[in-house]
Amino acid sequence: MATVQKGDFIKLSYTGKLSNGVVFDTTDANVAKENGIYNEKANYGPETIVVGKGYVVAGLDEDIIGKDVGEKGHVEVAPEKGFGMRRLDLIETIPAKKFKEKVKPGMRVQVQNRTGMVESTAGGRVRINFNPALAGETLTYDYAVDELIEGTDRKIDAIMKLYAGQDIGHKTEGDKVIVEVPRELSYNQRWAIAKSVAANDILEQDDIKEVVFQETYTKPIAPKVEETPAPEEKKE
């Protein structure tokens, strides 16, 4: 039975809860539906992570190490190993006139590229909390190590799906990896930032020294137009 080590690629199933039992995250679609957090745009099922690389909160990341593949676990995660402690310096009061629309407590707002939640409004002032939504919370995770991903090609496939959000093909030529990037990703700002990180993760594989991302554009072939034969002239 394989034991999980730091740096391993694994498939992980988990459900995260707050200390009061409220589910805030899960890889199980049924659990998400039962707890009113189902997202139609989300991809449910075991999540691929690289252990020890920060793909999940530190407390969960650390607890996975040493587990056997197929083993289930339960861990309680303190705020400092979860989403951090609640910081008072990240709670600010801003004049209400700075907002184009009226804001109410509970709303999430964007201020100078920062996202925060409105805590209160009074006297023309808005109190906004810029802490992460789960800052200061003690969390619990029930999880299962479903699979150990082995082999360079499978790891590269996993890396590309992690950063591109979809399955993307690649081919390996010696110590070089060539990734055929779908055309639609060219216009994706998230991918523009993520591809350099993806390349670094691929280059961490011992037998890879070069990564090439390529986009292929082909000239569209005009459809053939069948000629309609001219009608025969009527004989008089």
N, C-alpha and C positions, 0 to 999 in steps of 0.2 A: 504493500500500500504506500503510495507516494505521500510525502509530507510536504506541506507548503513552506516555501522559503521566500525571503525577501527577493524581489526581482522576478518571481514567477508570474506567468500569465495564467489567470484562472477565470472560470465562469462562476459568478457568485449570485445566489438568490438571497434576498433579505427583506425584512420589514422593520422600519424604524418607528418607535413610539415615544411620546413625551412621558414624563413621570406620572401623568394622570391617565395614561392608557390610550390617549388619542393618537391614531396613526397619522404620521405626516409624510411618510415615503414608503414605497414598496415596489418590488419587481413583479408582483403577482396582480394581474388584472382583476381577478375576482375579489381579492382583498381591497383593492382600490375602489371598486364599485360598492362593496359592502360598507366602506367608510366614507363615501362621498367625495373622494379625491381623484376619481378616474378622469384621465385626460385622453381624449380621442386621438390627439396628435402624438402621444407618447408611444414608444415601443416597449412593451412589457415582455418579461422573460428574463432569464439569467443575464446578468450584466458582466461584460468582460472588463477586468481591471488588471493592472500590474501592481502586485503587492508591494507596499512600502513606497509607492510613488505619489500618494496623495489623491488617488481617484475616489477614495471614500474618507470619512473623517478619521483622524489619527487613532482614536480609541478603538474603532472597528478594525482599522488597518493593522494595528499591533496585535489584536486578539486573533486574527486569522493565522499569523505566523505560527508554525508548529502543528497546525491542524492537519488531519489526514483528509485526502480527497474523499468526498462522500460523507464527511462528518458534519454534524450540525453543531451550532454554537449559540450561546446567549451571552451578551455583554452589556454592562451598564457603563455609559460614557459620561464622565463629568464635563462641565462646560469648557474647561481649558483643553480637553482633548476632543471636543465637538466643534461647535460653531463660535467658541470664544466667550469670554465674559462680557457682560453688558457694560459698555463704557459711557460714562456721563458726558464726556467731551464729544460724543457722537450724537447727542440730543441737542438740537438747536431751535431757537425761536426766530422766526422770519416774518417780516411784515406781510399781511395778507394781500396787500396791493401788488406784491411781486407775482402773484398768480393771475392768469388771464380768466380762470373760471373759479367759482366758489368751491372751496375744499371742505371736506367733512372728516371727522375722526374715523380712522379705519382705512381711509383712502391711501393708496400708494402713489407717490408723486416723484417727479424728476426735477432735481435742482442742480444745475451746473454739472451735469453728467453723473450725478449721484442719485440713487434711488432710496427713498425713505418712506416711512409710514406716518401719517398724521395722527398725533396722539390727542391733541386738543386744539380748539380755536377760541380765542377770547380777546376782547378789546383790540381788535384789528391785528392780532398777532397769531401766528400759527406755530405750534410746537411740533417739531418733526424728529422722529427717531431714525437715524441713519445706521443703526446697528443691524447686523444680519438678523433676519426674522427670528431665528432660533438662538440668538445670543443669550447666554445665561441659563439655558435650559439643560437639565440632565436628561439624557436620552437612553433608550434601551434598544438593542438590536437583536432580533432572532434571525439567524442566517444559516446557510448551508453552502459548503464548498462543492459545487456540482462537478467541476471538471478541471483538470490541469491541461493547459494548451501547450503542446510541445511541437518542435520543428520550426525552423526559420520561416518557411512559407506561411504556416498557420499563424504565427506571431505577427507577421507583416499584414496579413489580412485583418487580424484583430486590431492592429494599430490604425489602419486606414479607416475601419468602421468607427473606431472611437473618435477620431478627429473629423472625419468627413460626414459621419452620420448615415452612411450607406455602404453597401458592399461594393468594393472597387477592385477590379482585377489588376494583376501585376505579373511580370515575368522576371526571372533571375538569370543573368548572364554572368557566370563566374561570381565575382564579388560585387557585381553591380545589380541594383534593383531598378527596373523601369516600371513606373506606375502610369497607366493610361487614365488621365483625369477626365471625367465626364464634362462636356462643354458647359452644362448649367452651373457647375461649381466655379467657373471663371468669374461669375457675377456675384458670388457669395462672399461677403466681407468676413464672415466667420472663418471660412476656409483660407482666405488670404493671410490671416493671422496664424491659423493653426498648422498650416503645411510645414513651416519651418520646425515647429515642435515635433510634428510627426516624423519629419526627416531625421531629427536628432535621435528619436526613439528607435527608428529603424537602424541607424548607424551604431547603436549600442549592441546590436547583434554581432557576435564575434566574427562571423564570416562575411560581413557586408562592409564595404569601404566607400561605396558611391550610391547615391539615390538620384534618380532622374524623374521629374514629373513632366509628362508630355501631354499636349492636347493635339488632337488630330482633327483637321477640318478638311472636308472633301467637297468638291464641286458637285452641286446637285445635277442629276441627269434629267434633262428635259424629257417629258413623256412623249412617246412616239404618237404622231397624229396620223391616223389611217386615212388615206385618200379615198374619198367616195367617188366611185365611177360615175362619169357623166351619163345622164339618161339618154337612152337611144332615141334618135329622131323618129317621129312618126312617118310611116310611109303612106303616101297618098295613093 
